[in-house]
Every structure is written in C-alpha cells, then in structure tokens.
Amino acid sequence: MRSFVLVIAVVLAGCSPRGELAYGPLPEARTLPVFVGSTRAPAAGDPASFDWKRSEALRLARFDVAVPPDHQPGTLEIPNPRRSIDPRRDFLVARSEQFRTDAAFRADLRRQLARSGGEAVVFVHGYNTNFAEGLFRFTQLAADFDLEGALVHYAWPSRAQVMGYAYDHDSVLFSRDGLTDLLHEVRAAGAKRIILVGHSMGGFLTMEALRQLALQGDRATLGRIAGVVLISPDIDVGVFRSQARDIGALPQPFIVFTSQRDRALGLSARVAGEDTRLGNLHDINPVADLRVMMIDTAAYDTRGGHFNIGNSPALIRLLRGSQGLAKTLERDQSRHHDPFARAALTVRNATQIVLQPLEAIGDAIN
C-alpha cells in the first residue's frame, strides 16, 4: 500500500511542470526586493540562478521580483516551460545581483532594513522545491500578506523531486551552518527584529538552526529572533521536543500552522511508521509544556492542505481582515464570541486554535 501511494504521488507530480526563473521588467508591476542566501550550487545554464546540488559556500544575492498586475491572492503564478510567459500573470525577475562580498550584501540589506523599521522576515522553503519556486513562493506570501519587513530567503539545496525526500532530509542537516551564517549576516546588517518562517521540511531546518545557535551560546543572534512561524512543519514530535529543550526559552510568538487533514504529512508520518507529524498534530498534549500556539487551518484545506496559508484565498482574507490576525493570535481566549476560532484549547503553556470557516464568520472581518 505504501509503495502504491508513493507511485501515485510520483505520477501526479510528473503531471505538473516545475517553475523556472523568467526575466522581464514590467513598469506597472509592483516590485519586491528579495535578499537571498543559498547553499545551492550555481545553475549551469543560468549563473544568476541556483541548482539542486550542494555548496559549502554561502552565496549571497538579491532578486527584485515583479508581482504580476493580475495576481490573485492564494495563487502562485509561476513561469513554466509549457507555455509562453505572460508578464501580467507571471512572477518575473526584474533584476538580479550576485554579491561578491559579505560587506556588499550587508550594505544593501542595511538600506532595505532602514526602510522597513529594522525588521527582517527570513523564509525557509520546504521539501521538493527548486530555486525559482522557493523565491516566487516567498514573494507571493509577501505580496498577499503585505509583509513590511526586509525580505530574506534561505534557499537550501532541495533535489526538487518527489523521490528526493532522503536527499532533502540530508540537505537540511547539511544546510544548518548556512542558515545560521545567514542569520549572522542579517543581524550584522542591522536587523533589530528577525521573524523566521519555515515551511514543511524548512520548519525542521529552522528548528535545527535555532538549536545550533543555542548550543553555540549565540544569544546575540537568538536575541534578535522576534518570532517564529512554522507552516505545516514536517518534524517528528519527539524530535521537536528535543530541539525545543536545547533552544531553551522559545522565541515569542511561536506559531505553528497545522492541518489535521494534511495529506503530505499524513504520508510522511506513514513512511516514518508514525501516526502524526508536528504539522498535523491533532492533540496538543504532547507539546503542552512548551509555549507554542498551534493554529489548525483544516477548515481551509486547499490542494491537499500542506500550504493552506499560501494557497487558500479565504484564509488569506481571514488573516488579513480587520484585526483578524491579531484576534487569531490572541493568547487570551476567554472571550468565547471570538469569530476566528471554532474551538480554542489551552493546556498548560500551549494553546490550540481551530479556525472557523469563513462563511460561518459572516461580516465579522469586513
């Protein structure tokens, strides 16, 4: 049965073309600068891009990404080789730059931080993701949620294949130094607050980097982490607890977006011989002693439920709505009329919120 499920996953993945970088400025498009740190090797056909192969050197770059004028929230309009590029529909790279020195990267990022109030948002992509997909996905999130911080993307060497799970898992361990080095660069550039966002296996890498900083005694960098968001994290619950123990006091807020019906994590758990992963945990008791907020987005499951926060227009609308995000993340759940939670449960230090379907909320966010 397990082999059958894997075969189906491979077949479905093969039906979808992979994203690729495409270049072309569009005057009326909104352009977002994305700073990149990568332990991927340079791409052979495009020296401005990155491959799936590993590189021990942390390479630093900047990509100015044009958000298409016809972009719809929750949709990643990414160029692919099976059709012509549409500048009004596709995310495009307007400009790219490879930094020759760390100092040049810091100087450019410092200017962007000055425009963003000193806050940086560092995104760590997930499993089965090529460079273009990770870059454009982060840009889509930034556009859909109007992120105000300087955008920094850590591109670790994913094999970008469904059957590359073992390679990607090894790449996460390989990439811990690169992510901690990038966080050092962001701090050195003058970031006062760093928000870490990790998706899927990128959540595992995020936790490993935080653990490494703690074990190294690097409280200067840890002290700049002003929040952690894990989206559908592909992490064994016991491993997560071990990582959290080594980190010590978790950065706050510490938010985990989950879905009890996440099909990808259900498969990951089965392959590992387990019932659940952190990202589809239905019972918060195993993490009750940790100061975490678990937000179940199953009511907004889209495309298998593994990236609802980026794929569901309704969930994006909910979190962007008037005071919606503030109410969703509110730790005091004593007000039972809160329209954003169908059920809220606090057990010791942990809180679990089950989001209510948008149609049941009515005009609460309008």
Buried (B, 14 or more C-beta within 10 A) or exposed (E): EEEEBBEEBEEEEEEEEBBBBBBEEBEEBEBBBBBBBBBBBBBEEBEBBBBBBBBEEBBBBBBBBBBBEEBEBBBBBBBBEEEEBEBEBBBBBBBBBBBEEBEBBBEBBBEBBEEBEBBBBBBBBBBBBBBBBBBBBBBBBBBBBEBEBBBBBBBBBBBBBBEBBEBBBBBBEBBBBBBBBBBBBBBBBBBEBBBBBBBBBBBBBBBBBBBBBBEEEBEEBBEBBBBBBBBBBBBBBEBBBEBBEBBEEBBBBBBBBBBBBBBBBBBBBBEEEEEBBBBBBBBBEBBBBBBBBBBBBBBBBBEBBBBBBBBBBBBBBBBBBEEBBEBBBBEEBEEEEBBBBBEBBBEEEBBBBBBBEBEEBEEBBE
